[in-house]
Amino acid sequence: FEITRFVEEHKIVKHIELVDTTGATYSFDEKVSALELEDFRILFENQGMTLMDTFGDYDLQPFEVENSNRLIMIFKKGKG
């Protein structure tokens, strides 16, 4: 596998190339929307959910936009 990642038009693009055991080459792109914390908060709030907490990793360290390798969000149904 050879994987290249980049951002294009508010999308995270992952270009993947691989060569199988016969030597055949395959290539495809995976694209996902690049949403930010506020985007998720608004989307969930519109569905009656309230953001309770956020974490930046599976060890439940605080979420930091620049440093966290993931965004874990805890929502509650209803207000507050």
Secondary structure, DSSP 4 states (H G I P E B T S, - for coil): -EEEEEEETTEEEEEEEEE-TTS-EEEEEEEEE---HHHHHHHHHTTTEEEEEEESSTT-PPP-TTT-S--EEEEEES--
